[in-house]
Amino acid sequence: MRRLLAASAVALAALLTTAAGAPGSSPLSPSTRIICVDVAGNTKPVVCMASASRIDGRDDICLCEIGQRVEAPVCGPDERPQAETRAFERARRDASRDGSLVGDLFDERPMCVAPRNG
């Protein structure tokens, strides 16, 4: 019985660790989203498949028909996405070459995107 209890506790801890995802992330409000960035730095439409659940706000699969698939951080409650200027588009193009905008800044502000339902 003790072994079963110990194994259950270990399995529960592992499940909670993997379900946590990124720091500050929850299924209701994920910390990153996928965007498509073309060669000029413009964003293009992204096609995402998501669950029909109102509880789980994560996207399952996202594809880009035009441009590169890039992971971008979601703006916080007191943040807004950057204005789409030519200088910002050039900076986004250069920053997205590694496939992620997480941690990248423009004018000392993060290159974040609006939440999916916001």
Secondary structure, 3 states (H helix, E strand, C coil): CHHHHHHHHHHHHHHHHHHHCCCCCCCCCCCEEEEEECCCCCEECEEEEECCCCCCCCEEEEEECCCEEEEEEECCCCCCCCCCCHHHHHHHHHHHHHCECCCCEECCEECCECCCCC
